[in-house]
Amino acid sequence: MLVMLLASLDQTIVSTALPTIVGEFGGLEHLSWIVTAYMLATTIVTPLYGKLGDLFGRKIVLQGAILLFLAGSALCGLSRSMGELIAFRAIQGLGGGGLMVTTMAAIADIIPPRDRGRYQGFFGGVFGVSTVLGPLIGGFFVEHLNWRWIFYINLPLGLVALSVIAIAFTSPAERRRPAIDVAGAALMAVLLTALVLFTSLGGHTYPWNSPMILGLAALALAALVGFIMVEQRASEPILPLPLFTNPTFLVACAVGFIVGLAMFGSVTYMPIYLQVVKGVSPSTAGLQLTPMMGGVLVTSIVSGQIISRIGRYRLFPIIGTAVMTIGLGLLSTLGTTSSLWAAPAYMLVLGLGLGMVMQVLVMAVQNAVDYRNLGVATSGTTLFRSTGGSVGVSLFGAIFAANLASGLASRMPAGAVLPNASNAAGMAALTPAVRSVYLEVFTAALQPVFLSAAVIAAFAFLLTWFLKEVPLQGGERSETIGESFAMPHDATSLEELEQIVTRLGLREHRWETYRRIAEQANVSLAPDEIWLLAQLCRDADRSPKDLADGELEPIASRLIDRGLLTYEGDGKMVVSKAGLQTFEQVVAGYRARLAEILKRWSPEDHDEVRAMLNGLARELVAELPASSRAAIS
């Protein structure tokens, strides 16, 4: 959880410190790269960390990722120029890309399936809360300590996490030997880097027809062609090209790209408006960002519950992208005279829209692809969302910097000096006349950022109408909040399927499920009797006295009366032949229920899925139903 905290905080904690950093270093036109460098590096290396963990073990890979992340954090705190900070943020991102994916993979390695959903829920909670609190914590450090502490705070947390992992984490000996698509990863890195540089430098730092920009465009195009050629031949490609013939995957990736663009672009540039134009403190700016993240959490939870009940999801991204477009349009109207409460109110609207879109995309893709592509399609969808964030921040930065430069050149009085006019302290040093003009130009430069985002979001609204509705099996599947926010991860199709069925098995009402399974299997046992029988069948050395401090003996007596338990010569209670047969009937009933949930992926056609369902049915049927826990306690 500490590792997850490190990874998730660094996506948003920097936003409220940006004006202060620019005020110290200058280089307002390169501000977006403080965020982009981290996100771009994270996006590029994330698909590789899962493979490295399979090859060398989760423990050593996770420790290496933490050390690289901490080294980058320390260097960021020691930065003495904008160029250094951007370079060190990239190093930090190279480590950060491994924190999330390896942490989740480690949990899958060491936690039994029936407990895994609960642990993943803890991680999802950490991710959601840190996403909300990141800007607020960043603002607090900037105001009361120093902006460098947003990086230094990682050091003690990371060292604690590193120590606990070194002492307590034993990585399983079994390792897969996957083929690593090194060429594909390298070409993707070149493509994304060239694309981000093209969008951030073109039309401002360099003219669009300059050799530098034309060269970047040619490099991006060449990398794209090379990537396509490599992925056609790779044994385990990062993005299998046949996936793009699936219209649901194509639409989900495009919409996810735009969602990432809108979310991270807003989080990056709103603190600048609040601190420079409205003159609020960094911590207040962070506080006023929380409505957006709060809105995301609320509608993620509500829409997830509704989807789980009705089994349909297509309406939510349509409504969500419409609300998202309205929110971005409202943000583009902010000016120097806008109310202080206008920005958080508009951010709330944006967040409410984002929350209805984020969790649906992966769900739609999983329903629309074959089992063999389930893992890579899931990670591919989140990869596009992360890429959208990287490109969006740089694109918005280029729009903002270009408009600010042209506005200042045309409207500022001759000879006017603008010393660090990018935060409250710098603004106070300006004369009233210069300050008034500067604020007007600054606000006018930000408005096209949100207006262009609104136009792109409107395009996403049109795309969502092409999202095909594939009814969910039993109306029971939806993402967790952690998955809604998560960065790309790496998991096999079997691991993705196991996560789906485990989450369902833990979320549904087990007491009522036991009743239905007992009816289907023609077993006349109560849920607590089924559970106790399962426990004793799974471990012949245990007795009712060993379970719940002997308080289950009344249940055991009922099983004895039914002939399912008997006494041996030494008085030890054991499961009878009839009890074993009954247990197998129950397991078969539960397995049939799990297979019904997953029938979209034809589980009986794959040997590894059949084995997984057999094991999960035995694991999940042995968990004490909630009503039994209450009765025993």
N, C-alpha and C positions, 0 to 999 in steps of 0.2 A: 504493500500500500504506500510505503514511503517512496518507492521507485516510481509508482504511478503518479504520485503527487508531484514529484520532480518533473516528470514528462508533461503533465497536463498544465501545471502552473506556467511553464515557460512559453506556452502558446499565447497567453494573454497578459501576463504580469508586466511585460515591457511597455504595453501601450500607453499607460498613464505617465511613464517616465520619458517618453519621446521628446516632448517640448523642452524639458530640462536638459536632456542630453544634447539636443541641437543648440540650446542656448550656450552650452559650455564648449562644444566642438565646432559649431557652425555646420555648414553643409546641409542646409534645409532641403535642398533638391535631392539628397541621397537618403533622406529620413526613412523612406519605405524599405530600404535595404537592410535596416536593422532587424526588421521582422522577416523580410523575404529570405535573407541568407539562412536563417534558422529553419524556416519552413521548407525551403528548397532542399537543403541538405538532408533533412529528416525524410522528406518524401522519396528522395533518390535511394537512400540506403535501407529503408524499411523492408522492402521485399527481400533483401539479402540476409537480414539477420535471422529470419526463421530457418533458412537453409543452413546458415553457419551453426545455429544451435543444434540442428539435427546431426551435423557432422562432428562437432567438437564437444557437445554437451551444453546444456542451458547455463550451468553455473559459471563456467569460464567465460562464456560469451556475455552473460549479463554483467559479470564483474568488469569485463573489458569495456562494455558500453558505459557503465557508471563512471569508471575512471576517465574515459575520454570526455564524458559530459562534464565531470567536475573540473578537469583541466581546462576545458573551454570556458566554464563559468568563472574560474579564477582569472583567466586571461582577460575575459570581458571586463571584470571588475578593475583590472589593472590598465585598461586601455587608455591611451593618451591622445588618440585622434579618431576621427570618424572611420577612416580606412581600417585601422586596427580593430575597432569594435566590430565592424562588419565581418572581417576575416575571422575573428575569434567566435562570432556568433555562428559562423558556418561550421567551425570545429565543434562547437557545442551541439549543433544540430546533428552532426555525424554520430555523436554518442546518443543524443536524444532519440534518434530513429530506432535504436535498439531497446530502449527502456520499456516501451509499451508492449511491443510484439513479443519480446522475450519473457516479460513478466507473465503475460497471459499464457504463453506456452509452458512456462514453468509450473503454473497452477494446474494446467492440464496433465502435466507429468506426475505430480505428486499427490493430487487430491482425488479421492475416489469419485466416480461419476455421480453418485447420488448426493454428494456434498458440493459438487463443482458449481452448480448454479447459484448456491448461496454465497460462495466466495466471489464469484463473478459479480454478484449483486453488490458486495462490498466495494469492489473495484469500480463498478459503475457509479456508485455513490461518491467515491473520491473524485472521480473524473468530473461529474456534474457539479459538485460543490466547488471544486477548485476552478472550474471554468467561470463560475459566478464570482468567486472571491478574488481571482487573479488581478483584475484591474484595481480593486479596492486595496489589496495588500501592496501592490506596486505603488499606488498613490501614497499610502501611509509611509512607506520607506523613503520615498522621495521627499516628502514634507518634513518628516521628523528625524531622518538619519541622512542618507545620501543615496543617489540613484544607483551607486555601485552595489548597494546592499541587496538589490533585486537579484544580483548574481551571487554575491557572497553567501546569501542565506542557503543556497544549494549545498554548500560545503559541509556544514555539520549534519544536515539531513542525509546527504549522500554517504558520508562516512559511517553514520549509524546503520544505514541500510546495507552498506558494504560489509560491515562487521557482522551483522546478523546473518547475512547470506553466507559469509565465510564459515561461520560456526554451525549454523542450523540446516542449511540447504544441502541435501545430498542428491546430486543429479543422477537419474536412472542410468544404468549401464547400457541399456539397449539404445541404439542409435540408428536412425535411417541414413542411407547414403544417397541423398538426392543429387541430381545433376544441377549445378548452379549455372544459370544463364548469365555468365559474366559479360559476354558481348552485348546481350540485350540490355543489361543494367547500365553498362557504360554508354551505349548509344542513347538510352533514355536520359541519362544525366546530361549528355551533350545537348540533346534536343531541348530539355527543359531550361537549362542554363542559357542557351542561345535565345530561346523564346522570351525568357524573363529579361535578359539584357536588351533585346530588341524592343520590347514594350516600354522599358524604363528609360532607355537612352534616346530612342528615336524621337525626333521632332523637338527635342529640348537641348540635350547635351551635344547631339550631332544632328544635322539635317537628315531628313528621310532619304535623300538621294546621295548621302555621303558614302564613301567606300566602307566605313566601319559598319553602318547600319545595313547596307546591302550585303556585306560579307556575313553578318550575323544571320540575315534572312536566308542566305544560301547555305550556311552551316546548318541551320535548323532544318531546312528542306532535305539536305543530304543525310542528316542524322535520322530523319523520319523515314526516308527511303531505305536506309541501311537497317533501321529497326524492324521494318516490315519484312525485309529479306531474312534477317536473322531469326525472327520469331516464327517464320514459316518452317525453319529447319530445326529449331531448338527442341530437345526432348522434353524439357519442362520449362516452357516459355513463361515469362512474366505476365504477358497478356496474349493468350491464344487468339489468333486473328479470326477463327470461325465464330468467336463470341460476338463479333461486330455484325454478323449476319442476323443475330437475334434482335428484333426491334425493341423489345423490352430492355435489354441490356444497353442498347444504344441510347435510348431515351433517358434511362436512369443515369447513365454516365454524364450525358450532356446537362441534365438538370442538376446533378450533384456537383458538377464543375461550377455552375452558376451559383449554387447555394454556398459553396466554399468561398467563392469570390465575394459575394454580398456580405457574408458573416465576418470574415477576417478583414475585409476592407473597411467595414463599419467600425469594428473594434479598434482598428489602427488609427483612424482619422477623427473619430468623435472626441477623444481626449484633447486633441489639438484645438479643435473649435472651442471646447469648453474652457480650456485654460487661457488661450490667447484672446479669443473674442469676448467671452463672458467673464474672464478674470477670476475663475474659481481656483481653489487650491488643487493640487494633484489628488489628494485623498477624496475630495468632493467630486472631482471628475470621475474617479474610479467608482464612487458610490452611484453616480448618475448613469453609469454603464450597466449596473446590475439589472435594471428592468428588462433589458434585452435578453440576457441570459435567463432571468426568471421566467420570461415569457416562453422561451424555448423549453424550459423544464416543464412548465405547466401544460402546454399543448402537447408535448411529447408524451407525458403521462396520460392525459385525458384521451388523446387520439389513440394511443396504444391500447387503453382499456376498451374503447369503443370498437376498434378493429378486432380485438380478441373476442368480443361478444357477437358481432355481426358477420365476421369473416370476410369483409370486403374493405378495400383500402383506396381505390382509385380516386374517390371524391376528395380525399384529404390533401394530396399534393396539388390538385387543381385549386382548391380554396386557399391552401397555404401559399402557393406562388402568387395568387392574386393579392392576398394580404401583405405578402413580402414586398410586392411591387408598390402597393400603396404606402407602406412604411418608408421605403427608399424615396418615393416621390415627396413625401412629407419632409424628410430630412433635407431634401434639396431646396426647400423653401426657407430654411433657417437663415437668419440675417443678424445684423448687429443689434436690431431692436427686438428680436424675438424674446419671449419670456424664458426665464431660466428653466422653467418646467417643461417647455416645449420639447427640448431634445430628449429627455428621458421618456416622455410620453410617446414620442415618435419611435424611439428605440423599442419600447414595449410592443408597439404594433408590429415592428419588424420581427421581433423575437417570437411573437405569437404565430406569425406566418412561417418562420423557419422551423419551428417545432412540429408543424404539421407535415413537413416535407422530409426532414432528415431521416426519420426512422422508417419511412415507407420504402425508400429506394432500394435498400438491401433486401428487404422482404419481397418486393416485386421481382427483383432479379433472381433470388433463390427459388421462387415459385416458377420461373420461366425457363430455367436451364436444366440440362440433364445432370444426373448425379456426377458423372465424371468431371464436369466443369464447375461443380458447386463451390469448391474452395477458391479457385482462382477467380471466378466471377464475383464472389463476395469481396475479396481483397481488391479486385480491379475497380469495383464501384467506389469504395472508400478512397482508393488511390486517386481517382479523378476528382473527388471532392477536395482532397488535400492539395492536388495540383492547382485546382481553381483558386484556393487560398493564396498559393505562392504567386501565381500569375496575376491575380486580382490586386494584391497589395502593390506589386510593381507597376501595374497598369494605372491604378488610381494615383500612385505617386508621380508618374510621368504627367498625367493630366493636371494634377495639382501644381506641380513645379512649373510646368509650361505656362499655365494661366497666371500664376503668381508673378513669374518673371516678366511676362508681357504687361501685366497690370501695373506693376511697380515702374516699369520703364516709361509707360505712357502717362501715369497720373501723379507720380511723386514729384515734388518741387525740385528744381535743379539744385544740386549740391546737398540734398538731404542725406543724412547718415542714418543707417539702420543697424545699430549695434545689438546683435542678439535679440532681435524683435520676434522671438518665437516662444516666449513665455511671459508670465506676469512681471517678472523682474525686468526683463528687457523692455517690455512695453512702458514701464514706469519711467524709463530713461528718455523716452521720446517726448518731443514738444506736443502740446495738444493738437495743433494743426496736422502735424505729421502722423500722430497716432490715429486721428480720425480717418485720414486717407488710407493709412496702412490697414486698419481694421476692415474698411470697406473692400479694399482690394483682396485681403486675405479671405474674407467671407465669399466674395465673388469667385475666388479660385477654388474654394471647396464645393460650391454648389454644383458645378459640372461633374464632380466626382460622384455625388449621389444621384444626380440626374442620369448620368450614363449607366450607373448600376441599376437604376429603375428601368431603363430601356432594356438592358440585358435580362433583368428579372421578368419583364413582360414577355420576352422571347421564351423564357422557361415556362411561363404560364401557357403559352401556345403549345409548347412541346408536351406538357403533361396531358393534354387531351389525346395524345397518341399512346399513352401508357395503357397497355392492355390489362384488363382485369382478369386475374386467374384466381377464382375463389379459394380461400384458404381452407385447408382440411380441418373440418370441425370448428372453424372460426376461432382457432386457438393460438395462432402464431403472431408474435410481434417482437420487435427488437427490445433489448434493454436500453436504458438511458445511456449507460456507458458505451454501448455499441453505436448509439446515435451520434455521439461526439467523437468517437474514436478515430485515431489515425489508421492508415492501412495496416493490415496484419497479414500474416502468412499462416495458412492452415490448409490441410488436405481436405478433400471432399468428405472423407470419413469423419474427420474432426469437426467439420461444420455440421454434419448430420447429427453427430453425437451431442453437440451443443444444443441443437434445436430440440431434440427429444428429451434431453436431460432437463432443460429449462421448463418444458411442458410438464414433465413428470413431477417437478418440484413445485410448480405454480398451481396446478389444479388441486381441487379439494380431495385429498387422498382418502378420506373416510368414505365419501360417496363413491369414489372410484373403486374402492375395495368392494363395496356393495354390488356395483355393476359387474365387476369381474367375477365375483362369486356367483352371481345369477347366470352369467354367460357360461361359466364352467360347471354349472349345476352343483355347486358346493354350498352347503347350508351352514356357513360359518360367519360369525361377526367379524368386522375388521380387526379388532384387537386379537381375536383368536387366530386369524390369518397371519398377523404379524408375528405372534409368538411362535406359531408353528414354523414360519419361515426362518426365524432366528435359530431355532433348535435344529432344523434341517441343515442349515448352513454351517453350524458348528456343533458337532455331536458332543463335545466336551462341556458345553455350557448346560446349565439347568435354570429353571425359573427363579431359583434363589439367587442366581448370579445376576439377574436382570432386574433393574429398578429396586435393588435392596430387598428382593423377595416379595414385593407387593404384587407380583403377577401370578402368585400361586392360585388365586381363585380362578383366573383364566385357564391355568394349566389343569385345574380340576375339571373344568368343562370339557377340555380336550380329552382327558382320561375317560370321562363318561361316554364320549363319542367313539372311543377306541382308537384315537389318533396318537395318544401317548400311552406308554406302559411302564411298569416298574421292572427293573432287572433284579437279579437275585440279591445284590447288595443294596437294594432300595433306591438305586439311581433311576431317575426318570429319563426315558429315551423315546424317540419317535418310532412308532410302529410302521409296519409295511403299508398299512392303509393311510397313515399320516404322510409317508413319503409320496404315495400316489396322489394324495390330495394336494400336496405342495406342488408337484409337477403340473397338476391341472391348473392351479392358480397362476403359476409362472407362464404356462402356455396361454392363459387368458390375457395376462398383462402384456405378454409379447405380441399377441394379436392386436391389442389396442395400440401399442406403440407402432407396429407395422402399418396400421390403418392411418395413423397420423402422417407417416412418411410415404404413403403409397404413391404420392406424386413422383417420387424418385425410384419406383419399382425396387424396393429393398430386397425382395426375394431373388432378384436377378444377379446379385453381387455377393460373393462368398463372404467378403470382409464385413458387409453390412449385416448379413444374417448373424455372423458371430457377434458383432457389436450388440445387436438387439437381444440375443440370448443372454449375454452378460449383463446388459442393463436391466433386463426384466428381473433377473435374480437380485441385482443390487437394489432396485427401486421397490420391489415388492417387500423387501426386508426392512424398509424404513417405517418407524412407528408413526401411524396416522396421528394428525394433530389432535383429534378428539380423544384419542387414547392417552396422549400426553397429559391433557387437561384432567382426565379422569384419574390417572395415576397420581398426579401431583396433588 
